[in-house]
Amino acid sequence: MPLKEGSSDKTREGNIEKEIDAGKDPKQAAAIAYDVQREAKKHRAPRLPWGGK
């Protein structure tokens, strides 16, 4: 089951729950979810200070 890619804490918590439901150890599930969140933050477009595109 694929995890949601996102940088919000709510998305991370949902991914942790999915991994635990899939039978993973809670510590391992948290590590996977934090990694997915970290990767999503890397690929996010930078914010411009003047709000332009």
C-alpha positions as CSV (number, residue, x, y, z in Angstrom):
1,M,0.0,0.0,0.0
2,P,1.6,3.3,-1.1
3,L,2.2,6.0,1.4
4,K,1.1,9.6,0.9
5,E,3.9,12.0,0.0
6,G,3.6,15.2,1.9
7,S,5.5,17.4,4.3
8,S,2.7,17.9,6.9
9,D,2.7,16.3,10.3
10,K,-0.9,15.0,9.7
11,T,0.3,13.1,6.6
12,R,3.3,11.7,8.5
13,E,1.0,10.5,11.3
14,G,-1.3,8.8,8.7
15,N,1.6,7.1,7.2
16,I,2.7,5.8,10.6
17,E,-0.7,4.3,11.2
18,K,-0.7,2.7,7.8
19,E,2.6,1.0,8.4
20,I,1.6,-0.2,11.8
21,D,-1.6,-1.6,10.4
22,A,0.6,-3.4,7.8
23,G,2.4,-5.2,10.7
24,K,5.6,-3.2,11.0
25,D,7.2,-2.4,14.3
26,P,6.1,1.1,15.5
27,K,9.7,2.4,15.6
28,Q,10.3,1.2,12.1
29,A,7.0,2.7,10.9
30,A,7.9,6.0,12.4
31,A,11.3,5.9,10.7
32,I,9.8,5.2,7.3
33,A,7.2,8.0,7.7
34,Y,9.8,10.5,8.7
35,D,11.9,9.5,5.7
36,V,9.0,10.0,3.3
37,Q,8.3,13.4,4.9
38,R,11.9,14.5,4.6
39,E,12.0,13.5,0.9
40,A,8.8,15.4,0.2
41,K,10.4,18.5,1.8
42,K,13.4,18.1,-0.5
43,H,11.3,18.1,-3.6
44,R,9.1,21.0,-2.7
45,A,9.5,24.2,-4.8
46,P,11.2,27.0,-2.9
47,R,9.1,30.0,-1.8
48,L,10.0,33.3,-3.4
49,P,10.2,36.3,-1.1
50,W,8.0,38.5,-3.3
51,G,5.3,35.8,-3.9
52,G,6.0,35.6,-7.6
53,K,6.3,32.5,-9.7
